[in-house]
């Protein structure tokens, strides 16, 4: 597998069954969705990550789930990327965003961490922020039936409702339909297709 032909879709989350359906784990949920679509199974690796090598359309892709817990995601991501010589621009990091409405999608590159500790860790360990970020909105406390005074830390670690999981599943299908330009490096086209998902 040639490095220049390969991208990685890295879902952020926390390992373990207690975190599986929490809002902070939407990145894990998305790469799990993709793994199901290709009938693949993750393998635990020496890079403190679960890894699946597969094809999505005509694109060669690694699906990655760091197992370091969210705040140390960069340690795993950097070790994996360096071993396979995958440039930061070919890394697509999928993560939750509390500043966007539930189910909204946005593709961005560069910039700061936006207060997201997983992104902060990746920037720190890669030494740059030049990777692609696929943000999936989860809303803030006060969304739906969630009390507005619920602490943010507790909110992101709380479980999605049944209705929210249905919304996320719908969004995952829409994101999948727009992955080709993203994996092909056509960020303008990817933004056109994916940033309209609201």
Backbone bond lengths (Angstrom), bond angles and torsions (degrees), N, CA, C in turn:
res aa  C-N    CA-C-N  psi(-1)  N-CA   C-N-CA  omega(-1)  CA-C   N-CA-C  phi
1 X - - - 1.471 - - 1.523 108.91 -
2 X 1.301 117.53 114.37 1.455 121.36 -177.42 1.523 110.56 -76.71
3 X 1.338 115.21 135.06 1.457 119.63 -174.44 1.518 111.94 -59.82
4 X 1.359 116.96 -39.96 1.457 118.84 -175.91 1.530 112.66 -69.04
5 X 1.323 117.01 -15.86 1.456 120.92 -179.93 1.525 111.98 -96.96
6 X 1.299 116.27 -2.90 1.455 120.59 -169.43 1.519 111.86 -112.18
7 X 1.325 115.02 136.92 1.460 121.47 172.41 1.519 108.74 -117.15
8 X 1.292 115.77 165.30 1.460 121.00 174.57 1.517 109.07 -128.67
9 X 1.321 115.94 131.18 1.465 121.73 172.20 1.517 105.77 -103.36
10 X 1.316 115.67 113.84 1.462 122.32 -173.45 1.514 108.65 -110.21
11 X 1.312 116.34 112.57 1.460 120.32 176.34 1.510 110.03 -90.57
12 X 1.319 116.92 132.40 1.464 120.46 178.93 1.518 110.74 -95.33
13 X 1.322 115.08 146.33 1.455 120.97 179.19 1.507 110.45 176.84
14 X 1.301 115.94 -173.67 1.457 123.08 175.87 1.521 108.90 -112.64
15 X 1.337 117.88 137.27 1.464 119.94 -178.43 1.524 112.16 -76.10
16 X 1.322 115.23 158.53 1.461 120.63 174.80 1.512 112.65 105.48
17 X 1.335 116.55 150.30 1.473 121.18 -175.50 1.519 114.16 -63.49
18 X 1.314 118.00 -27.24 1.469 120.15 -178.92 1.521 112.88 -66.55
19 X 1.327 116.68 -21.37 1.466 120.94 -176.63 1.525 112.62 -105.38
20 X 1.313 118.39 -3.60 1.462 121.70 -164.11 1.526 113.99 -56.00
21 X 1.318 118.16 -44.22 1.468 120.82 -175.29 1.528 112.24 -107.62
22 X 1.324 116.20 24.10 1.461 118.98 179.37 1.530 110.97 -84.25
23 X 1.320 115.33 159.56 1.463 120.83 -177.07 1.535 112.11 -61.99
24 X 1.324 116.38 -36.69 1.461 121.00 -178.88 1.532 111.32 -65.50
25 X 1.334 116.79 -18.07 1.459 121.75 -176.53 1.519 113.74 -97.24
26 X 1.308 117.78 18.66 1.468 119.32 -177.62 1.528 111.37 -61.59
27 X 1.326 117.82 -28.95 1.464 120.40 176.31 1.519 111.67 -65.29
28 X 1.336 116.61 -44.74 1.466 120.95 174.82 1.526 110.15 -58.77
29 X 1.334 115.85 -45.74 1.466 119.88 -177.38 1.523 111.30 -60.15
30 X 1.331 116.45 -37.97 1.469 119.01 -179.27 1.518 111.75 -68.29
31 X 1.332 118.33 -44.83 1.468 118.16 179.97 1.528 110.77 -70.77
32 X 1.327 117.80 -28.94 1.471 119.84 172.00 1.534 110.34 -62.22
33 X 1.332 115.81 -41.16 1.460 121.17 177.18 1.534 110.24 -59.36
34 X 1.331 117.00 -46.06 1.460 120.59 179.55 1.526 111.27 -64.99
35 X 1.327 116.93 -39.16 1.464 120.43 178.20 1.523 110.87 -61.24
36 X 1.322 116.74 -40.90 1.464 120.49 176.99 1.524 111.05 -63.24
37 X 1.321 116.49 -37.21 1.460 120.71 -177.91 1.526 112.12 -66.36
38 X 1.333 116.55 -29.76 1.473 120.01 179.85 1.525 111.61 -102.49
39 X 1.348 115.91 8.53 1.467 121.51 -179.58 1.525 111.87 54.34
40 X 1.328 115.22 41.58 1.461 120.58 -178.70 1.508 112.38 -106.51
41 X 1.331 115.76 163.89 1.462 121.91 179.19 1.524 109.08 -128.36
42 X 1.309 115.97 134.79 1.463 120.90 178.24 1.527 110.71 -72.84
43 X 1.333 114.51 146.31 1.460 121.76 174.04 1.527 108.38 -119.95
44 X 1.320 116.20 139.83 1.461 120.32 176.60 1.526 109.00 -75.76
45 X 1.324 116.59 137.72 1.462 121.46 -174.69 1.521 111.49 -125.77
46 X 1.328 114.99 172.46 1.468 121.48 -179.57 1.526 112.38 -72.41
47 X 1.339 117.26 -9.04 1.471 119.34 -179.64 1.519 111.93 -91.03
48 X 1.324 116.49 23.28 1.469 121.54 -179.18 1.530 109.91 55.13
49 X 1.323 114.50 43.52 1.460 120.35 -178.25 1.518 109.93 -147.42
50 X 1.326 115.29 153.63 1.455 120.90 166.16 1.520 107.28 -94.43
51 X 1.326 115.77 136.90 1.454 121.12 -168.50 1.524 110.23 -134.40
52 X 1.325 114.96 140.79 1.459 121.41 173.89 1.524 108.10 -137.03
53 X 1.320 116.60 122.33 1.455 122.12 177.16 1.526 107.50 -96.81
54 X 1.334 117.39 125.82 1.456 119.74 -174.53 1.521 110.20 -155.46
55 X 1.317 116.08 -177.38 1.465 122.35 173.01 1.518 108.65 -120.11
56 X 1.305 115.89 137.07 1.466 122.40 173.25 1.518 106.10 -120.23
57 X 1.325 115.98 111.33 1.454 119.73 -169.02 1.519 108.02 63.43
58 X 1.320 116.74 -126.68 1.465 121.52 178.04 1.521 112.06 -99.10
59 X 1.324 116.43 9.34 1.468 120.84 -174.57 1.522 111.61 -99.30
60 X 1.328 115.61 137.09 1.461 121.27 173.49 1.514 108.82 -85.95
61 X 1.310 115.71 129.36 1.461 120.40 -169.84 1.532 110.46 -141.04
62 X 1.322 114.93 141.83 1.456 121.49 163.31 1.529 107.77 -99.14
63 X 1.310 117.28 131.82 1.462 121.80 166.62 1.516 106.65 -99.41
64 X 1.334 116.47 131.39 1.461 120.67 -170.96 1.528 110.26 -133.07
65 X 1.347 114.60 135.66 1.461 120.67 173.28 1.535 108.29 -127.95
66 X 1.348 117.99 99.85 1.466 119.73 177.11 1.524 110.57 -57.29
67 X 1.333 116.62 140.64 1.461 121.99 -177.83 1.527 112.04 -111.10
68 X 1.314 116.50 20.83 1.466 122.08 -175.29 1.527 113.11 -89.89
69 X 1.314 118.33 -0.64 1.460 125.16 -163.92 1.521 108.72 74.80
70 X 1.313 113.79 151.25 1.462 122.39 -167.96 1.522 113.43 -49.69
71 X 1.335 116.97 -49.27 1.462 120.14 -170.05 1.523 113.86 -67.98
72 X 1.335 117.73 -12.81 1.466 121.83 179.49 1.529 111.87 -116.48
73 X 1.333 116.61 20.01 1.464 121.06 -176.22 1.516 112.92 -54.27
74 X 1.318 117.69 -35.43 1.455 121.43 -175.79 1.509 113.77 -62.13
75 X 1.317 116.74 -31.52 1.462 119.89 179.69 1.524 111.21 -60.15
76 X 1.319 115.59 -44.23 1.464 121.22 178.95 1.524 111.31 -71.98
77 X 1.321 117.00 -47.42 1.469 121.51 -176.70 1.522 111.14 -60.18
78 X 1.318 117.57 -45.58 1.463 120.99 -178.12 1.523 111.18 -64.93
79 X 1.332 117.58 -42.35 1.462 120.80 -179.54 1.529 110.88 -63.72
80 X 1.332 116.36 -43.65 1.469 120.99 178.38 1.525 110.99 -63.15
81 X 1.337 116.62 -49.42 1.467 120.88 -175.61 1.526 111.36 -63.10
82 X 1.319 116.94 -38.54 1.462 119.42 -179.24 1.520 111.27 -70.59
83 X 1.319 117.38 -37.95 1.461 119.83 179.99 1.524 110.82 -62.09
84 X 1.331 116.57 -41.95 1.468 120.71 -177.35 1.534 112.80 -93.76
85 X 1.336 116.75 4.38 1.477 121.56 178.73 1.524 111.73 54.64
86 X 1.314 116.06 43.64 1.463 121.32 176.85 1.525 108.48 -95.16
87 X 1.315 115.61 120.50 1.461 120.76 -178.65 1.531 110.59 -67.13
88 X 1.343 117.40 149.70 1.463 120.11 179.89 1.529 113.59 -51.79
89 X 1.333 118.29 -36.31 1.465 121.34 -178.84 1.523 112.47 -63.62
90 X 1.352 118.08 -18.24 1.464 121.97 179.48 1.528 111.61 -95.89
91 X 1.319 116.75 3.72 1.466 121.49 177.69 1.531 109.03 -96.03
92 X 1.322 116.23 125.11 1.465 121.84 177.43 1.521 107.10 -113.13
93 X 1.318 116.43 109.75 1.463 121.65 -175.50 1.523 108.91 -100.34
94 X 1.318 115.85 121.26 1.471 122.24 -177.45 1.514 108.56 -102.22
95 X 1.336 116.34 124.87 1.466 118.67 -176.69 1.524 111.35 -151.49
96 X 1.316 114.99 165.37 1.457 122.48 179.23 1.523 110.57 -77.53
97 X 1.328 115.34 154.67 1.464 121.46 176.56 1.524 108.50 -140.65
98 X 1.319 115.69 115.76 1.472 119.52 -177.12 1.527 112.25 -78.42
99 X 1.332 116.89 -12.61 1.462 119.62 -178.77 1.519 112.92 -90.21
100 X 1.329 116.99 4.14 1.461 120.85 176.73 1.526 109.08 -119.21
101 X 1.316 115.32 149.52 1.465 120.92 179.87 1.525 110.38 -60.07
102 X 1.324 117.78 148.69 1.462 120.16 179.26 1.527 112.16 -52.99
103 X 1.335 115.20 126.85 1.456 120.54 177.83 1.511 115.06 89.17
104 X 1.332 117.77 -9.76 1.466 117.86 176.33 1.523 109.29 -72.38
105 X 1.330 116.90 147.61 1.459 122.63 -176.62 1.525 109.27 -124.28
106 X 1.325 115.71 142.29 1.462 119.17 178.22 1.524 109.58 -149.62
107 X 1.332 115.80 132.60 1.462 122.50 176.09 1.517 108.64 -102.43
108 X 1.329 116.81 125.66 1.469 120.92 178.36 1.526 108.70 -138.18
109 X 1.321 115.31 161.24 1.463 121.49 171.98 1.518 108.58 -131.65
110 X 1.322 115.43 149.69 1.451 120.23 177.92 1.516 112.70 65.99
111 X 1.323 114.89 -164.70 1.456 120.48 -179.31 1.519 112.02 83.81
112 X 1.319 114.96 -175.72 1.450 120.85 -179.23 1.515 112.55 -83.22
113 X 1.326 115.03 -172.65 1.461 119.97 -177.25 1.520 112.57 -82.62
114 X 1.345 117.60 -14.05 1.459 120.40 -176.86 1.518 112.82 62.44
115 X 1.333 115.86 23.22 1.461 120.16 -179.69 1.521 113.91 81.59
116 X 1.332 116.93 4.66 1.468 120.56 -179.20 1.531 108.74 -89.47
117 X 1.338 116.20 116.62 1.455 119.98 -173.42 1.522 113.58 -67.17
118 X 1.326 117.69 -30.32 1.461 119.82 176.41 1.518 111.38 -64.74
119 X 1.329 116.42 -44.84 1.469 121.03 178.01 1.520 110.18 -65.38
120 X 1.315 116.82 -41.65 1.471 120.77 178.42 1.526 110.81 -57.56
121 X 1.324 116.91 -42.45 1.456 121.52 -179.75 1.529 111.39 -66.15
122 X 1.335 116.88 -40.50 1.467 119.87 179.96 1.524 110.73 -65.25
123 X 1.322 117.40 -44.07 1.465 120.85 177.35 1.520 110.13 -58.39
124 X 1.315 115.71 -44.03 1.470 120.78 -178.48 1.530 111.54 -61.73
125 X 1.335 116.90 -46.30 1.458 119.99 -174.31 1.535 112.90 -79.95
126 X 1.322 117.83 -30.96 1.462 119.74 176.22 1.528 111.35 -78.20
127 X 1.314 115.91 -25.77 1.457 120.51 -177.33 1.512 113.09 83.49
128 X 1.338 116.34 10.79 1.466 121.01 178.06 1.525 108.54 -162.53
129 X 1.326 115.09 169.16 1.459 120.40 177.75 1.514 112.26 -116.63
130 X 1.327 116.87 27.79 1.465 121.61 -171.21 1.523 114.50 -84.98
131 X 1.315 117.00 19.07 1.457 120.20 177.62 1.527 110.03 -92.82
132 X 1.327 115.59 163.74 1.466 121.38 179.80 1.524 108.86 -85.61
133 X 1.313 116.37 139.22 1.463 121.09 177.95 1.523 109.14 -117.53
134 X 1.292 115.07 124.06 1.462 121.69 175.65 1.520 106.50 -106.96
135 X 1.331 114.54 100.57 1.460 120.45 -176.06 1.528 110.33 -89.95
136 X 1.322 115.20 138.14 1.461 120.96 175.03 1.521 107.78 -122.26
137 X 1.320 115.84 119.70 1.459 120.30 -176.05 1.517 113.06 -67.73
138 X 1.338 115.27 139.63 1.471 120.85 174.29 1.528 111.44 -122.56
139 X 1.335 116.81 -1.72 1.459 119.74 -179.23 1.517 112.29 72.88
140 X 1.326 114.51 176.05 1.466 121.57 178.46 1.525 110.21 -111.83
141 X 1.342 117.15 170.04 1.467 118.47 171.61 1.524 110.63 -50.75
142 X 1.307 116.30 137.72 1.457 122.05 -173.22 1.511 110.92 107.90
143 X 1.351 116.63 -13.43 1.455 121.79 175.65 1.518 110.02 -69.25
144 X 1.315 116.72 133.63 1.477 122.43 177.82 1.527 109.42 52.19
145 X 1.328 117.12 -121.66 1.468 120.50 -175.74 1.523 112.68 -95.83
146 X 1.334 118.09 7.15 1.462 121.41 -177.76 1.532 109.44 -79.29
147 X 1.325 116.14 129.17 1.463 120.78 -177.47 1.529 110.23 -62.40
148 X 1.341 117.71 134.08 1.473 120.56 -176.15 1.523 113.94 -64.25
149 X 1.328 118.28 -20.02 1.461 120.33 -179.23 1.529 112.92 -94.35
150 X 1.325 116.72 6.18 1.464 120.03 177.10 1.526 109.12 -64.61
151 X 1.345 119.14 130.35 1.473 120.25 178.59 1.523 111.44 -58.08
152 X 1.329 116.43 143.05 1.461 120.96 -177.48 1.523 111.00 -59.65
153 X 1.341 117.51 -41.88 1.466 120.10 -179.54 1.519 111.30 -58.86
154 X 1.315 115.73 -41.22 1.467 119.36 178.80 1.524 110.66 -70.49
155 X 1.318 116.56 -36.51 1.459 120.93 -178.73 1.524 111.83 -62.56
156 X 1.341 117.19 -49.02 1.462 118.79 -176.09 1.528 111.71 -67.68
157 X 1.335 116.82 -23.74 1.464 120.56 179.10 1.523 112.67 -94.64
158 X 1.336 116.55 5.04 1.466 120.25 177.12 1.522 109.36 -89.57
159 X 1.328 115.87 160.62 1.463 120.85 -174.58 1.526 111.52 -80.80
160 X 1.324 114.76 146.29 1.454 120.34 171.26 1.530 108.92 -62.05
161 X 1.323 116.03 146.09 1.462 120.30 170.36 1.526 108.67 -74.04
162 X 1.315 115.92 167.76 1.467 120.20 177.85 1.522 110.41 -59.01
163 X 1.333 116.62 -41.91 1.464 120.58 -179.57 1.528 111.17 -65.03
164 X 1.324 116.52 -39.16 1.466 119.99 179.03 1.522 111.25 -66.95
165 X 1.327 117.35 -38.96 1.462 120.44 177.71 1.530 110.91 -63.27
166 X 1.318 116.61 -38.11 1.462 120.08 177.07 1.522 110.67 -64.66
167 X 1.335 116.38 -40.84 1.462 120.72 177.62 1.524 110.55 -63.28
168 X 1.334 116.32 -43.85 1.460 119.71 -179.55 1.526 110.88 -63.53
169 X 1.316 117.27 -41.94 1.467 120.25 178.49 1.526 111.19 -59.26
170 X 1.330 115.68 -40.35 1.471 120.29 177.29 1.522 110.57 -64.02
171 X 1.327 116.19 -43.71 1.460 120.37 -179.85 1.530 111.29 -65.77
172 X 1.319 117.67 -38.10 1.460 120.35 179.74 1.529 110.16 -59.44
173 X 1.317 116.79 -40.99 1.458 120.13 177.69 1.508 111.99 -63.27
174 X 1.337 116.31 -39.17 1.460 120.16 178.69 1.526 111.04 -68.40
175 X 1.329 116.64 -39.48 1.464 120.03 178.15 1.523 110.20 -64.20
176 X 1.326 116.90 -43.14 1.463 120.88 -179.98 1.522 110.61 -55.55
177 X 1.329 117.03 -39.77 1.465 120.90 -178.43 1.527 111.79 -65.67
178 X 1.337 117.88 -21.46 1.461 121.23 -179.60 1.516 114.34 -106.51
179 X 1.337 116.87 14.23 1.462 119.40 -175.98 1.526 113.56 -75.13
180 X 1.330 118.39 -28.65 1.457 119.50 -172.63 1.528 113.13 -56.83
181 X 1.338 119.42 -50.80 1.466 117.75 178.61 1.526 112.58 -65.42
182 X 1.323 116.88 -31.59 1.457 119.89 179.07 1.523 110.03 -65.55
183 X 1.324 116.36 -45.90 1.460 120.61 179.09 1.527 111.80 -70.16
184 X 1.325 116.11 -26.02 1.461 120.50 179.21 1.512 114.09 -84.60
185 X 1.327 116.97 -2.73 1.457 120.77 177.98 1.510 114.99 85.71
186 X 1.341 117.66 7.27 1.462 121.14 178.18 1.527 108.08 -90.41
187 X 1.328 115.78 80.99 1.462 120.08 -173.38 1.515 112.37 -67.68
188 X 1.322 117.75 -32.45 1.470 119.91 178.87 1.523 110.10 -62.10
189 X 1.327 116.64 -46.54 1.459 120.35 179.12 1.519 110.74 -67.49
190 X 1.327 116.74 -38.50 1.460 120.51 179.47 1.527 110.62 -61.86
191 X 1.336 115.83 -42.98 1.469 119.45 178.46 1.533 110.58 -63.50
192 X 1.331 116.36 -42.26 1.454 120.12 179.10 1.519 110.97 -57.36
193 X 1.315 116.39 -42.13 1.469 120.59 -176.45 1.523 112.86 -80.15
194 X 1.328 116.91 -39.99 1.461 120.05 -170.10 1.534 113.97 -94.50
195 X 1.328 117.59 -33.88 1.464 118.24 -177.33 1.516 113.47 -70.99
196 X 1.331 117.28 -10.25 1.465 119.21 177.17 1.522 111.65 -86.46
197 X 1.331 117.50 -4.51 1.465 120.18 179.28 1.530 108.32 -76.64
198 X 1.317 114.35 110.28 1.474 120.18 -177.48 1.508 109.78 -133.07
